[in-house]
Amino acid sequence: MHSTAELRGVHDLTSVPSIVRGSVLLGLLESVVVLLFSLGSRFLSGPVETIVLALILLAGLAGVTLLPGLWTRPRTIEGIAGAAGIGLGAAVVFLLIDVVLLQNIGTYTNRWHEIGGSNWWYHPVWWMVGTFLPWMGAWILANQTTRNGRVSPATGFGTAVLFALVLGVVAALIGFPGAGWNLATFGVAFLPGLALANAFSATGSRRG
C-alpha cells in the first residue's frame, strides 16, 4: 500500500463554506476523540489502557494535524492559513460541544478539575494547540508539494512522532520538570516535535 497521495488540480482551497465545513467536521472529530479517551481511561487499566489510549491519542493527533491541510491542499501561505483557520474554528466547535455536553455527562474526572481549579482552564490551551497543529501540518504538506509535487501525510506525521519520541525520552532522562515515561509527556513533546518535522520538511525544498 502506497501512502503517498498525489496533489493534482486546484490548491489553496480556502472558500468560506469549505473552511466552515472543515471546522465543524474537525470539531466533531475532536469531541469524539476526547470522549473515547475519557471512556478508555475510566474503564481500562494496566497495559491495555496504555495501548488503547496511545492509539486514540495518535489517531487524534494525526487527524487534527493533517486533515485541515489535506482539505485546503496548501501550496502557499493562503492554504496554510486556511488550515489554521479550520483548526481555530474546530476549537470553537469543540468548546461549544464541551460546554453543552461533555462537561455535563461526567467526561472529566476530579483530577482534571484539580489541575486548573475549574473545567475552564484548558479552553485557551485548546484554542492555541488546536490552531498550531493544523498550521504546522499544512506547512509540512506545502513543503512536500513544493519539493516533490505531491504530499505524503504518513511521512510527515511519522517524522513528527519520531521527533516527539526522541524529545520525550530526553526530557525524561534529564529530569525535565513534569516529564516522565507516560503519554502526557509524549503529547507535550509532540508540539516541538511537529515544529522540528516542519523544519525538516523544508530542507531541500524547491522554490518557484
N, C-alpha and C positions, 0 to 999 in steps of 0.2 A: 504494500500500500504506500503510495507516494503522498507525503504530507504537504507538498508544495502546491499552492493554488496560483493559477495564472491570473494576473490582473489585466483584463482587456477592456477596451471601451472607455467609458467615462470615469474620470477620477474626481475627487473632491466633491462628493455628493453632500451638500450642506443646506438643502432647502429646509425651510421651517417645518413643513409637515414631516420630513424624514427625521429631523432632529427630535421633534416631539414624540414621534412613534418610537424611535430608538430609546428615548428616555423612559417612556412608560414600560417598554419591554424589559429594559435592563433593571429598572426599579423593581419590577415584579420578580425578576430572577434573583436579585439581591435579597428580597424578602423571603423567598423560598429557601435560599441557602442559609440564611440566619436561622430560620425555623428548624431546618433539618439539623443544623449544628447544635441547636439547643436540645432537640429531642435526643440526638446521639449522646450528648454529654449527660443527659438525665438517666437514660435507660441502659447505657452500656458502661462497661468498666474494664480495666486492665488493658492488655494489648489490643483487644478487639476495638475498644473505644478509641485508642490512639490511631489505629489504622483507618477506621471509618472516618474519624474527624479529619485526619490528614487528607483523605481522598476528597471529602467535602470542601475543605479549605483550598486544595489545589484546583478543584473544579470552579469554585467561586472566583479565585484569583485569575484563572485563565479567562473566564467569561467576562469579568469586569475589565480586564486589561486589554483583551483582544477584540471583543465583539464590536465596540464602537468604531474602531479603526477599520474592521472588515466591512462595516456598513457604510462608512464615509469614503472608503478607498483613498486614503490620503496620498497625495504626491507633493503637495506644497503645504504651506502653513495654513491655508484655508481648510483643507481636510483634517489636519491635525487639530486645529482649533474646534472644528465641528465635533470631533470625537470627544474632546474635553468638555464641550458643551453638553453632549449626551450624558457624560459622566456626572456633571453637575445636576442636570435635570433628573437623572435617575436617583441621585441622592435625595432630591426633594420628594420624589415619588415614594421612595423607601421610607423617609421620615414621616410622611403622611400615613402610610400603612402602619408604621411603628406606633405612632400615637393613637391611631384609631383601633388597631387590632392587636399587634404583638405585645404591647405593654399590658393589655387588658386580659390576656389569656395565660399569663404566667410564663411568658417566654424566657424571661431573665431571672436568674437566681438572686438570692440576697447578696452573694459575693459581688455580682455585677453592680448592685446598688451601692455596696460599701466602697467600691473602688473610687467613685466620684462623689458619693454623698447623695446622689439622685439618679433618676433614669434619663437625665437630660445631658449629662456631661459629655457623652460620646457624639452628640449631634454635630458640633463644629468639626470634630475629628473626622466624622463620616463625610462631611462636605469636602474637606481637603483631600482625604485619601481617595474618595470616590471620583474626584476630578483628576488627581495626579496619576492614578493607574491608567485610565484610558489615554491621557495625554502622552505618557511615556510609551504606551503600547502603540499608539498611532505614529509616533516618531520612529519607532523601530520598523514598522511596516513601510513607512515612507522611505526610510533609508534603504531597506531591502529593494523597494521598487526602483529607486534611483540607481542602485548598484547592479541589480540583476534583471530588472524589468519584470519581476514577479515577487510575490511575498511567500514566506514560509512561516506561518504562525507558530508551528511546533518548534522550529529552531529558535525563534525569538523568545518564546516562553521558556523553553528548556535552558537557554543561556541565562535568563534571569533567575531561574530556580537554582542553577549551579552556583551562580554568584551568591545567592542568598544562603545556600548551604555553607559555602566557604566562610562568609561573614558571620553566620550564626555559630559555627564551630569555633572560629577565632574569638568571638565575643565570650563564649562560654569558657574557653581555655584561659583567657586572660582575666576572667572575673569581672567583665564589664557589668556595671550596676543593672540588676534586673534580668540579666541574661542567664539562661540555663538550657538544659537538654530537653526542650519541650517545643510544642507547636507555637506557643506565643512568641518565642524568640525567633523562630523561622518567619512567622508572619511579619514581625517588625523588620527583620533583616531583608525581607523581600523588597521593601521600599528602596533602600540604597542598591540592592542587587539589581532591581529593574533599571535604575538610573545608570548603573555600570553597563548593563546589557545594551542600553540605548547608545552609550558612548562607543561600545564595541561595534555595534551595528553600523556606526557612521564611518568606521575606519575603511579606507579604500573606496568610499562611495564615489561614483562618477557624477559629476555635476554638468548640467546643461542639457 
